[in-house]
Amino acid sequence: MKNTVLILFSAILFSNLMNAQLKPVKYTEGNQQLNGLFIKSAKKSSQNPGILLLPAWLGIDNASKGIAEELSKLGYHVFIADIYGEGNYPKNTGEAGKQAGFYKANYEAYQKRINTALQELVKQGANADNIVAIGYCFGGTGVLEAARGHLKLKGVASFHGGLGKDASRKTETITTKVLICHGADDPFVPKDEITAFQQEMRDSKADWQMIYYADSVHSFTNPEAGNDNSKGAAYNPVAAKRSFDHLQLFLNEVLKK
């Protein structure tokens, strides 16, 4: 049964990428050239709902492209952000760790880079008052920074993302709605980080929800992550489907279509 779910769900998200109508978009922040991808909604709507997608630490990948394609079919304009920029793309996980680490430590630079992508999504046709940001792994950390930075978003959804922030940072009110989709066995997010995050959400008076998925570790939404949970990162097709269903419920709640 599990293999059947894997095949069906992977086919939905990753089939026919060549016909996905993903359009390369060049944009800039200061002197930095950035290269995002945009796909318009397959359905016409006067509300023009938009989704800003922040990819994992290796940058724009097949997983983010497949998710963007599927979301466009459901009626959303989707823009996949380029966080690193031309000349800075990591060639391996070691380089990715350094790049992601820089933005995690320099959260204001991360927030600014995310906001630049958000404005590009609006330029591509999304309603500035009707946008959600979603992110995976490093991008999951990013959407929380977008919420903390008061970017103009109706909601944020983080999938197997880092949750923590420096304890010295002030906790401010968070007005955007927050969804956390988390692998119950993710070894990269310590329990004390989860506890501190949940307290932050309470202190910030956020409208938040956190959903745990059984037998799931880091990267549980990515078919290219393998299937060996002992490595700490692995695909779980059941959790991937459930989390995508939960995302759709969240989008239906916070965005106008």
JONORWO-V732115 format. One record per residue. N is the residue number from 1. RES is the residue in one small letter. SS is DSSP state (alpha for helix, beta for strand, coil for the rest). PHI is phi in whole degrees, -180 to 180 (* if undefined). PSI is psi in whole degrees, 0 to 359 (none if undefined). Layout:
# JONORWO-V732115
n=N res=RES ss=SS phi=PHI psi=PSI
n=N res=RES ss=SS phi=PHI psi=PSI
This chain:
# JONORWO-V732115
n=1 res=m ss=coil phi=* psi=318
n=2 res=k ss=alpha phi=-62 psi=319
n=3 res=n ss=alpha phi=-65 psi=324
n=4 res=t ss=alpha phi=-65 psi=316
n=5 res=v ss=alpha phi=-62 psi=318
n=6 res=l ss=alpha phi=-59 psi=312
n=7 res=i ss=alpha phi=-64 psi=314
n=8 res=l ss=alpha phi=-66 psi=314
n=9 res=f ss=alpha phi=-69 psi=319
n=10 res=s ss=alpha phi=-64 psi=323
n=11 res=a ss=alpha phi=-64 psi=321
n=12 res=i ss=alpha phi=-65 psi=314
n=13 res=l ss=alpha phi=-82 psi=332
n=14 res=f ss=alpha phi=-121 psi=8
n=15 res=s ss=coil phi=-80 psi=147
n=16 res=n ss=coil phi=54 psi=43
n=17 res=l ss=alpha phi=-62 psi=332
n=18 res=m ss=alpha phi=-64 psi=336
n=19 res=n ss=alpha phi=-104 psi=18
n=20 res=a ss=coil phi=-79 psi=350
n=21 res=q ss=coil phi=63 psi=31
n=22 res=l ss=coil phi=-75 psi=124
n=23 res=k ss=beta phi=-107 psi=123
n=24 res=p ss=beta phi=-64 psi=137
n=25 res=v ss=beta phi=-130 psi=120
n=26 res=k ss=beta phi=-91 psi=133
n=27 res=y ss=beta phi=-149 psi=172
n=28 res=t ss=beta phi=-136 psi=154
n=29 res=e ss=beta phi=-130 psi=110
n=30 res=g ss=coil phi=62 psi=236
n=31 res=n ss=coil phi=-95 psi=2
n=32 res=q ss=beta phi=-89 psi=121
n=33 res=q ss=beta phi=-77 psi=132
n=34 res=l ss=beta phi=-123 psi=149
n=35 res=n ss=beta phi=-132 psi=96
n=36 res=g ss=beta phi=-99 psi=181
n=37 res=l ss=beta phi=-131 psi=137
n=38 res=f ss=beta phi=-126 psi=141
n=39 res=i ss=beta phi=-135 psi=127
n=40 res=k ss=coil phi=-82 psi=161
n=41 res=s ss=coil phi=-62 psi=141
n=42 res=a ss=coil phi=-80 psi=353
n=43 res=k ss=coil phi=-122 psi=138
n=44 res=k ss=coil phi=-80 psi=139
n=45 res=s ss=coil phi=-154 psi=136
n=46 res=s ss=coil phi=-69 psi=343
n=47 res=q ss=coil phi=-86 psi=340
n=48 res=n ss=coil phi=43 psi=59
n=49 res=p ss=coil phi=-66 psi=144
n=50 res=g ss=beta phi=-127 psi=151
n=51 res=i ss=beta phi=-129 psi=124
n=52 res=l ss=beta phi=-94 psi=122
n=53 res=l ss=beta phi=-109 psi=122
n=54 res=l ss=beta phi=-103 psi=116
n=55 res=p ss=coil phi=-78 psi=175
n=56 res=a ss=coil phi=-72 psi=183
n=57 res=w ss=coil phi=-69 psi=343
n=58 res=l ss=coil phi=-84 psi=355
n=59 res=g ss=coil phi=97 psi=195
n=60 res=i ss=coil phi=-60 psi=123
n=61 res=d ss=coil phi=-133 psi=179
n=62 res=n ss=alpha phi=-61 psi=325
n=63 res=a ss=alpha phi=-62 psi=312
n=64 res=s ss=alpha phi=-66 psi=324
n=65 res=k ss=alpha phi=-64 psi=316
n=66 res=g ss=alpha phi=-65 psi=319
n=67 res=i ss=alpha phi=-67 psi=319
n=68 res=a ss=alpha phi=-61 psi=318
n=69 res=e ss=alpha phi=-61 psi=315
n=70 res=e ss=alpha phi=-65 psi=320
n=71 res=l ss=alpha phi=-67 psi=327
n=72 res=s ss=alpha phi=-65 psi=324
n=73 res=k ss=alpha phi=-64 psi=332
n=74 res=l ss=coil phi=-85 psi=357
n=75 res=g ss=coil phi=110 psi=24
n=76 res=y ss=coil phi=-122 psi=139
n=77 res=h ss=beta phi=-75 psi=133
n=78 res=v ss=beta phi=-128 psi=132
n=79 res=f ss=beta phi=-122 psi=124
n=80 res=i ss=beta phi=-92 psi=118
n=81 res=a ss=coil phi=-77 psi=147
n=82 res=d ss=coil phi=-103 psi=111
n=83 res=i ss=coil phi=-86 psi=320
n=84 res=y ss=coil phi=-81 psi=317
n=85 res=g ss=coil phi=91 psi=159
n=86 res=e ss=coil phi=-57 psi=134
n=87 res=g ss=coil phi=89 psi=354
n=88 res=n ss=coil phi=-123 psi=12
n=89 res=y ss=coil phi=-74 psi=129
n=90 res=p ss=coil phi=-69 psi=141
n=91 res=k ss=coil phi=-95 psi=346
n=92 res=n ss=coil phi=-157 psi=177
n=93 res=t ss=alpha phi=-67 psi=331
n=94 res=g ss=alpha phi=-63 psi=313
n=95 res=e ss=alpha phi=-67 psi=322
n=96 res=a ss=alpha phi=-62 psi=320
n=97 res=g ss=alpha phi=-62 psi=320
n=98 res=k ss=alpha phi=-68 psi=317
n=99 res=q ss=alpha phi=-64 psi=311
n=100 res=a ss=alpha phi=-64 psi=321
n=101 res=g ss=alpha phi=-61 psi=323
n=102 res=f ss=alpha phi=-60 psi=312
n=103 res=y ss=alpha phi=-73 psi=330
n=104 res=k ss=alpha phi=-67 psi=321
n=105 res=a ss=alpha phi=-75 psi=326
n=106 res=n ss=coil phi=-107 psi=70
n=107 res=y ss=alpha phi=-64 psi=331
n=108 res=e ss=alpha phi=-68 psi=325
n=109 res=a ss=alpha phi=-67 psi=323
n=110 res=y ss=alpha phi=-65 psi=314
n=111 res=q ss=alpha phi=-60 psi=320
n=112 res=k ss=alpha phi=-66 psi=317
n=113 res=r ss=alpha phi=-65 psi=322
n=114 res=i ss=alpha phi=-66 psi=318
n=115 res=n ss=alpha phi=-65 psi=325
n=116 res=t ss=alpha phi=-61 psi=316
n=117 res=a ss=alpha phi=-66 psi=322
n=118 res=l ss=alpha phi=-60 psi=317
n=119 res=q ss=alpha phi=-66 psi=327
n=120 res=e ss=alpha phi=-68 psi=322
n=121 res=l ss=alpha phi=-60 psi=318
n=122 res=v ss=alpha phi=-64 psi=318
n=123 res=k ss=alpha phi=-61 psi=329
n=124 res=q ss=coil phi=-80 psi=356
n=125 res=g ss=coil phi=124 psi=355
n=126 res=a ss=coil phi=-75 psi=148
n=127 res=n ss=coil phi=-72 psi=120
n=128 res=a ss=coil phi=-60 psi=339
n=129 res=d ss=coil phi=-99 psi=14
n=130 res=n ss=coil phi=-146 psi=56
n=131 res=i ss=beta phi=-130 psi=141
n=132 res=v ss=beta phi=-121 psi=145
n=133 res=a ss=beta phi=-107 psi=133
n=134 res=i ss=beta phi=-124 psi=149
n=135 res=g ss=beta phi=-151 psi=154
n=136 res=y ss=beta phi=-124 psi=129
n=137 res=c ss=coil phi=56 psi=245
n=138 res=f ss=alpha phi=-55 psi=321
n=139 res=g ss=alpha phi=-68 psi=331
n=140 res=g ss=alpha phi=-65 psi=324
n=141 res=t ss=alpha phi=-64 psi=320
n=142 res=g ss=alpha phi=-62 psi=319
n=143 res=v ss=alpha phi=-67 psi=330
n=144 res=l ss=alpha phi=-69 psi=324
n=145 res=e ss=alpha phi=-66 psi=327
n=146 res=a ss=alpha phi=-63 psi=320
n=147 res=a ss=alpha phi=-67 psi=316
n=148 res=r ss=alpha phi=-65 psi=329
n=149 res=g ss=coil phi=-88 psi=6
n=150 res=h ss=coil phi=61 psi=36
n=151 res=l ss=coil phi=-67 psi=154
n=152 res=k ss=coil phi=-76 psi=87
n=153 res=l ss=coil phi=-138 psi=146
n=154 res=k ss=coil phi=-81 psi=334
n=155 res=g ss=beta phi=-168 psi=164
n=156 res=v ss=beta phi=-135 psi=144
n=157 res=a ss=beta phi=-131 psi=123
n=158 res=s ss=beta phi=-111 psi=128
n=159 res=f ss=beta phi=-113 psi=122
n=160 res=h ss=coil phi=39 psi=48
n=161 res=g ss=coil phi=-100 psi=160
n=162 res=g ss=coil phi=-69 psi=143
n=163 res=l ss=coil phi=-110 psi=343
n=164 res=g ss=coil phi=-81 psi=160
n=165 res=k ss=coil phi=-139 psi=159
n=166 res=d ss=coil phi=-57 psi=132
n=167 res=a ss=coil phi=-63 psi=339
n=168 res=s ss=coil phi=-78 psi=346
n=169 res=r ss=coil phi=-74 psi=141
n=170 res=k ss=coil phi=-70 psi=138
n=171 res=t ss=coil phi=-90 psi=121
n=172 res=e ss=coil phi=-112 psi=164
n=173 res=t ss=coil phi=-61 psi=135
n=174 res=i ss=coil phi=-111 psi=120
n=175 res=t ss=coil phi=-99 psi=340
n=176 res=t ss=coil phi=-80 psi=148
n=177 res=k ss=beta phi=-75 psi=148
n=178 res=v ss=beta phi=-127 psi=130
n=179 res=l ss=beta phi=-121 psi=128
n=180 res=i ss=beta phi=-117 psi=122
n=181 res=c ss=beta phi=-110 psi=114
n=182 res=h ss=beta phi=-131 psi=133
n=183 res=g ss=beta phi=-70 psi=126
n=184 res=a ss=coil phi=-63 psi=337
n=185 res=d ss=coil phi=-114 psi=22
n=186 res=d ss=coil phi=-65 psi=115
n=187 res=p ss=coil phi=-80 psi=350
n=188 res=f ss=coil phi=-91 psi=356
n=189 res=v ss=coil phi=-121 psi=99
n=190 res=p ss=coil phi=-62 psi=156
n=191 res=k ss=alpha phi=-61 psi=324
n=192 res=d ss=alpha phi=-69 psi=332
n=193 res=e ss=alpha phi=-69 psi=320
n=194 res=i ss=alpha phi=-65 psi=315
n=195 res=t ss=alpha phi=-61 psi=315
n=196 res=a ss=alpha phi=-66 psi=321
n=197 res=f ss=alpha phi=-64 psi=314
n=198 res=q ss=alpha phi=-63 psi=324
n=199 res=q ss=alpha phi=-67 psi=321
n=200 res=e ss=alpha phi=-59 psi=316
n=201 res=m ss=alpha phi=-62 psi=320
n=202 res=r ss=alpha phi=-67 psi=314
n=203 res=d ss=alpha phi=-66 psi=329
n=204 res=s ss=coil phi=-85 psi=358
n=205 res=k ss=coil phi=60 psi=33
n=206 res=a ss=coil phi=-75 psi=153
n=207 res=d ss=coil phi=-91 psi=99
n=208 res=w ss=beta phi=-131 psi=158
n=209 res=q ss=beta phi=-146 psi=146
n=210 res=m ss=beta phi=-133 psi=123
n=211 res=i ss=beta phi=-116 psi=130
n=212 res=y ss=beta phi=-102 psi=143
n=213 res=y ss=beta phi=-118 psi=125
n=214 res=a ss=coil phi=-64 psi=149
n=215 res=d ss=coil phi=55 psi=34
n=216 res=s ss=coil phi=-125 psi=136
n=217 res=v ss=coil phi=-115 psi=201
n=218 res=h ss=beta phi=-65 psi=152
n=219 res=s ss=coil phi=63 psi=29
n=220 res=f ss=coil phi=-66 psi=348
n=221 res=t ss=coil phi=-92 psi=353
n=222 res=n ss=coil phi=-104 psi=111
n=223 res=p ss=alpha phi=-60 psi=339
n=224 res=e ss=alpha phi=-85 psi=3
n=225 res=a ss=alpha phi=-86 psi=359
n=226 res=g ss=coil phi=82 psi=189
n=227 res=n ss=coil phi=-133 psi=21
n=228 res=d ss=coil phi=-103 psi=98
n=229 res=n ss=alpha phi=-60 psi=335
n=230 res=s ss=alpha phi=-65 psi=342
n=231 res=k ss=alpha phi=-82 psi=353
n=232 res=g ss=coil phi=91 psi=341
n=233 res=a ss=beta phi=-136 psi=125
n=234 res=a ss=coil phi=-163 psi=151
n=235 res=y ss=coil phi=-77 psi=138
n=236 res=n ss=coil phi=-130 psi=103
n=237 res=p ss=alpha phi=-62 psi=327
n=238 res=v ss=alpha phi=-68 psi=313
n=239 res=a ss=alpha phi=-66 psi=323
n=240 res=a ss=alpha phi=-61 psi=314
n=241 res=k ss=alpha phi=-66 psi=316
n=242 res=r ss=alpha phi=-62 psi=318
n=243 res=s ss=alpha phi=-68 psi=326
n=244 res=f ss=alpha phi=-69 psi=323
n=245 res=d ss=alpha phi=-64 psi=318
n=246 res=h ss=alpha phi=-66 psi=325
n=247 res=l ss=alpha phi=-62 psi=317
n=248 res=q ss=alpha phi=-63 psi=320
n=249 res=l ss=alpha phi=-61 psi=318
n=250 res=f ss=alpha phi=-64 psi=314
n=251 res=l ss=alpha phi=-63 psi=320
n=252 res=n ss=alpha phi=-64 psi=330
n=253 res=e ss=alpha phi=-77 psi=318
n=254 res=v ss=alpha phi=-101 psi=341
n=255 res=l ss=coil phi=-110 psi=148
n=256 res=k ss=coil phi=-91 psi=133
n=257 res=k ss=coil phi=-120 psi=none
